[in-house]
Amino acid sequence: MAALTDPNLLFAAEGRLLSLARALYAGVKDLPIVSPHGHTDPRWYALNEPFPDPAQLLIVPDHYIFRMLFSQGVRLEELGVPTLDGSPVEADGRAIWRRFAEHYHLFRGTPTRLWLDHVLEHLFGIEEPLTTASADRTYDTIAALLQRDDYLPRALFERFNIEVIATTEGALDDLKWHRTIRDSGWSGRVVTAYRPDAVVDPDFEGFASNLDRLGEITGSDTGSWAGYLEAHRKRRAYFKEFGATSSDHGHPTAETANLSDAAAEELFNRIRRGSEDGRERKLFRAQMLTEMAKMSRDDGLVMQIHPGSWRNHSPSVFQKFGRDKGFDIPTRTDYVTALKPLLDCVGLERDLTIILFTLDETSYARELAPLAGVYPALKLGPAWWFHDSPEGMRRFREMTTETAGFYNTVGFNDDTRAFPSIPARHDIARRVDCAFLARLVAEHRLREDEAHELAGELAYTLAKKAYHL
């Protein structure tokens, strides 16, 4: 039976481009994985317990999967996605897997299909296409393997050749799972990242009580502007104790502000009292991006800005299932004007790293590449989320390299909750970059020795350097 994935996946069909890409890929395909930003659960590595079943591992936590199925009429309850109120959902992993297999054809041509085929073949040894007829056989194969010691989370971490992985925790998280990992003596390197959205966004649910809690756990007066900033500094220092090298900011826009101390304090006081003025709440978010950048200048945490997503676009799904359920939709994003206050403040700092991401591809050549191509503090994150695909990665390289070059980018990060897909995602990124470099060599725009050097940097070195790992 033919394999699910072709060895020449994403390379040119024939000729010199194919041979160049294959040669470049051969030099990087086995490099360790540096995963500097993502959302896997640190509990997995802390407890090192078997994953419950194939559905809980591959389907239930993956919004790429259930958003597609939901768009075709499959209810989230049928896929085992938990409800906020605890109302019943499908709990039978086999039933969820059968429903998934029945609809697997929906993923034809998508990156999700590439990732899943890679996982099925390379992790579980399955070469039979997933269909309704094969659903039970594949389920039984995966379920049996998940009970083996060599499929426990730490064993998979080592099999995947992960050198370091960063999870992402909120500002109020006690990091107990990271403490368990640290105290276990296991050699796997799992670090955290500081995500303060719940205590910097006035529109975040429970914002006022979140600030109270922030004050309690830091011993700071979060009723005052000075105490509030002090609380952030303390939390950032605490996260650094558990390996954090970065912070992460998922704001609706890239808008920043650089108010005077007095104006910022006055704005905070109004927000703390519960201002309903949308303009003030927006301005506070903008000011806090600049405040976080100033803190990064001082404490060395790399700052990641992930703007431009209309989060939880469906209020009914949000109310029933909560965040991260596939209803985050890209919006148009301005960077040149929006980032200017922040850049006026810290953009020329050579020892500060701010990594910009976008869901608005129209900004690549017009805004992001020119900005990163001149401001020392700025770097470009890889093609993100909806554009984490072969075509999206190609567009990113084509539209940014001519202005920002390669060295104002930060390699690849998988940004995933789906742990088994990490090797697949990195493999696809390496293949796309090798194909792009092969084209530059074939067009006599790059020497072949330079392409080999660049392939290793894009696959490994740039991410490690950018994230101080």
C-alpha positions, 0 to 999 in steps of 0.5 A: 500500500502506498504511503500517506505522505510522499518523500517529495512532498511540497518540492518541485515535480522534477529537474534541478529544483527537485534535486536542490530541494531534496539536498537542502532538506536532507541537511535539515530534516533531522535537526532538533525541534525548537518550539519557542511558542505554542499552547501544549498543556504542561500537565502532560509533561508534568504527570506523564500519563497516557493520553486518554484515547485517540479522540481526546488526543487528536480531535477534541483539543484541535480547533483546526479540526472542529471548526471545519466539521462545525462549518459542515453541520457537525455539532461541537457536542458530537465531537466531545468539546466541553461546555462551560456549564458542564452539560453533556457532550459525546464522551465515547472516543470511538464515536467521536473518531468515527464521526471524524473519519466520516468527514475526513474528506473535508480536509482535502487540500488543507494543511490539517490534512497534511499534518494528520496524514503525517501523524498517522503514518510517522507516529502510529505507522498507519498507511491506510487512508482514513475513511468510514471503513477504516475508522475502527481499525485506525482507532484500535491501532492508535488506542493500543499504542497510546497505552505503551510506555514509548507513547507517554508524553515525555517519551514522545517529546524525546522521540520528536527530538524536541530540544525545547518547547514553550507553553503559554500561561496567563498572568494569574497561573500558579505554574504548578505544572512547570514546578512539577516538571522542574522538580521531577528531574526529567531532562526535557526542557519545557518553559513557560511564556507570560500571557497577560491578556486577562489583566491588560484587556478591560474587555476580558471577562472578569477583568476587575476581579482579575486585577484583584487576584493579580494584587493578591498573588503579588502583594501589590496594590493593583488599585493604583497605577504604580502598584499595577505595573509593579505587579506585572514586573513581579509576575514576569520575574516569577515566570522567568524563574520557570524558564520564560524567555518571552511574553505574548500579547493577543490584542485585537489590534496593533494599536499602541500609545505612549502617554505621559505618566500622569495621563497613563495613571489617570486613564488607569484610574478610570479603567479601574473604576469600570469605564464603559467608554470604548475609546478609553478601553482601547487606549488602555490596551494600546498603552499597555503594549508600550508598557510591556515593551518597556518592561521587555527592554528592562527584563529581557523577555522577548515580546510577541505581538499577535494582533488582528483576530476578532476573537469569539466572533460567535457570541452564542458559541462563546457563551456555551463553549468559551474561548478558542473554539474556532470562531476567531476571525482575521481582521485588517490590521494597520502596523505603520501608524499603530506601532509608531508610539511604541517604536518612538519609545523603544524601536531603536533599542538594539537589545530588545526583540519584538516579534510581530505576527499578522493575520493580514497578509496584505501588510507583509510587503507594504508594512511589516517587511519595511518596518522590520527591515529598519527598526533594530527592535523588530523581527517578523514572526512566521506565517501564523494561524490561518496562514500556517500552510504551504501556500501561506509560508511561500507567500510570507517568504516571497513578500518579506525577503526582498525587504527584510531579508532572512535575518529579520525573521525568526525561523518557525514556531508551530503555535499549536495545542496539538502535541502530535502534530509538532513534528509534522508542522516543522517538517512542512515548514522545512520543506517549504523553506528548502523549496524556496531556497532551491528556487533562489539557487536555480535563479542564480540569486543565491549560492548553493553553499549559502542555501545550505547554511540558510536552511539550517538557520531557518529550521533551527538557529534563528528561532533559538537565537531570537527567543534566547533559547 
